[in-house]
Structure formats: C-alpha cells, structure tokens
Amino acid sequence: MDMTKYGPKAQKKISRVMHEFGKGKLKSGTSRKRVTSQKQAVAIAISEARRGGDKVPRQKLRKRK
C-alpha cells in the first residue's frame, strides 16, 4: 500500500525547487524577489507541481468564523 503524500514527479519538482532555495537562486512570482522563507519555497514547489498536474494533495479549505 502506497502511503506517500506526493507522487514521484511532484517529489522531483519539490526537490529541485528546494535545491534552488538552498543555493539562494529561488525567486518568487511576478515580483522576482529572492525567496528567504523555507515555507514559501515549499509552497512555490507544491504550486508548480499542482500546475503541472502531478499527484499533490488538495489544498485545505479554511472555514470562516
């Protein structure tokens, strides 16, 4: 039984983005500013994987109070 959260293609994409982040080469969206937060780097990687159609869990929906 496969219990991985992300598919192999998504894992590869996330690995590449995190490598870029570690080298200080990762830039964000349209502003092209350098990413300094690890959480932001992961979010960028997951969003790229999702856009590519890779196996990534759905986003959690926030409930309004």
C-alpha positions in Angstrom: 0.0 0.0 0.0 1.5 3.4 -1.1 1.4 5.9 1.7 3.4 8.7 0.1 1.8 12.2 0.2 3.3 13.3 -3.2 3.8 11.5 -6.5 7.3 10.8 -7.8 7.1 13.7 -10.4 6.0 16.1 -7.7 8.7 14.9 -5.3 11.3 15.6 -8.0 9.9 19.1 -8.6 9.9 19.9 -4.9 13.5 18.6 -4.6 14.6 20.8 -7.4 12.9 23.9 -6.0 14.3 23.3 -2.5 17.8 22.9 -4.1 17.4 26.3 -5.8 16.2 27.8 -2.5 19.3 26.4 -0.7 21.6 28.0 -3.3 19.7 31.3 -2.9 18.6 31.3 -6.6 14.8 30.8 -6.0 12.7 33.8 -7.0 9.0 34.4 -6.3 6.2 35.0 -8.8 5.9 38.2 -10.7 8.0 40.4 -8.4 11.0 38.1 -9.0 12.3 38.8 -5.4 14.5 36.2 -3.8 12.7 33.8 -1.5 14.0 33.8 2.0 11.4 31.6 3.8 11.5 27.8 3.6 7.7 27.6 4.0 7.4 29.9 1.0 9.8 27.8 -1.0 7.7 24.7 -0.3 4.5 26.5 -1.2 6.1 27.5 -4.6 7.2 23.9 -5.2 3.8 22.5 -4.4 2.0 25.0 -6.6 4.4 24.3 -9.5 3.7 20.6 -9.1 0.0 21.1 -8.9 0.1 23.3 -12.1 2.0 20.5 -13.8 -0.8 18.0 -13.0 1.3 15.9 -10.6 -0.1 14.0 -7.6 -0.4 16.5 -4.8 -3.0 16.5 -2.0 -5.8 19.1 -2.3 -5.5 22.4 -0.5 -7.2 22.6 2.8 -10.2 24.9 2.8 -10.2 27.5 5.6 -13.5 27.8 7.5 -14.7 31.4 8.2 -15.9 32.2 11.6 
